[in-house]
């Protein structure tokens, strides 16, 4: 028999009803004004304006998805970078087993991805 999941709404109502004086802050370090004036992390990273050449069909694909296409391009590039940093075993798992064969074929063929026209 499957147990009934407790709704988060009931927890939120309970938390909302809790008075500030009933919360135990003893384990929390004291916070001064400097805590609220400095960020905890440099996120999101600063954007840099660049000029980049993309294949027309790739750009059209992103643009067809509407506003925010540059943000989506940035996300795809970030995921790629994170995959590269994860190491070769993780990359193969994420990209699929045929990816390395396609990459090798593209590099070796005369009209392949890296070939000059």
C-alpha positions, 0 to 999 in steps of 0.5 A: 500500500502506498503511503499518502504524501504529506502536502508541503502546503500544510508545512508552510502554513505551520511555518507561517504561524510560527512566531519569530520569538519561538525560533531558536537562533542559538546555533546561528552566528551573529550577523553584522551589516557587512553580511548583507552588503557583500554577496555570498558568491559571484553568481551569475558570472559577469557577461562579456559582449563578443562577436561570434560566428555561428552556422546560419541554421544553428542560429535560426534554430535558437531564434525560432524558440523566441526571446532569450535565444542568446541565454539558451546558447550560453546555457548550452555552452556552459553545459558543454564546458561542465561536461568537458571538466567532468572528464572523458568517461563522463563525457562519453556517458552523456553524449552517447557511445557513437559520439567519438566515432562521429567525431573521428569520421568528421575530422577525417572526411574531406568535407568534414566539420573541421575541413576548410572550404 
